[in-house]
Amino acid sequence: MTVKQVADYLQMESHTIYKLARVGEIPSFKISGRWRFKRDLIDEWFREKSLERTKSD
């Protein structure tokens, strides 16, 4: 997935996805200087983040 696709999928702004990728917060990798994301890893990351938030509330 591209940054735009992930942003649309997660209903976030593209600049937020870039920031998360740069700091290693979201699972990502670069191909020819462009960020790419695997949907299954994004889904897993989202589930984990949701569980962390639920536990801390």
Phi and psi in degrees as a GROMACS rama.xvg file:
@    title "Ramachandran Plot"
@    xaxis  label "Phi"
@    yaxis  label "Psi"
@TYPE xy
-91.4141  172.793  THR-2
-58.2798  -45.9671  VAL-3
-61.9015  -42.9296  LYS-4
-62.929  -42.5743  GLN-5
-66.0303  -42.6162  VAL-6
-60.0665  -45.117  ALA-7
-64.2637  -44.3586  ASP-8
-60.8302  -42.2252  TYR-9
-93.0263  -0.517602  LEU-10
54.9136  52.9429  GLN-11
-128.396  167.71  MET-12
-79.5237  147.917  GLU-13
-58.3502  -40.7174  SER-14
-63.0771  -30.0073  HIS-15
-68.7416  -41.0404  THR-16
-63.7542  -42.6818  ILE-17
-58.3099  -46.1405  TYR-18
-61.9688  -46.8  LYS-19
-60.4482  -39.5317  LEU-20
-67.2532  -44.7586  ALA-21
-59.5949  -38.7771  ARG-22
-90.9288  0.618735  VAL-23
79.9196  18.2793  GLY-24
-78.404  -30.0305  GLU-25
-116.762  139.605  ILE-26
-64.5005  122.04  PRO-27
-158.676  168.548  SER-28
-153.477  162.928  PHE-29
-109.434  137.505  LYS-30
-125.781  119.909  ILE-31
51.3159  39.981  SER-32
80.0509  5.95807  GLY-33
-116.236  137.242  ARG-34
-70.5058  138.626  TRP-35
-134.19  154.659  ARG-36
-139.925  142.958  PHE-37
-97.7763  127.852  LYS-38
-57.0167  -41.6974  ARG-39
-64.1361  -35.5075  ASP-40
-72.0534  -35.001  LEU-41
-65.2719  -44.0153  ILE-42
-60.1705  -44.6346  ASP-43
-64.5736  -44.6398  GLU-44
-59.2644  -44.0578  TRP-45
-63.5528  -43.4214  PHE-46
-60.4857  -45.0746  ARG-47
-62.7063  -43.4562  GLU-48
-64.4417  -38.1084  LYS-49
-64.951  -40.8027  SER-50
-67.3689  -39.6813  LEU-51
-60.2178  -43.2182  GLU-52
-66.2373  -40.4504  ARG-53
-63.7606  -41.2664  THR-54
-67.8833  -33.1823  LYS-55
-83.8022  -14.0578  SER-56
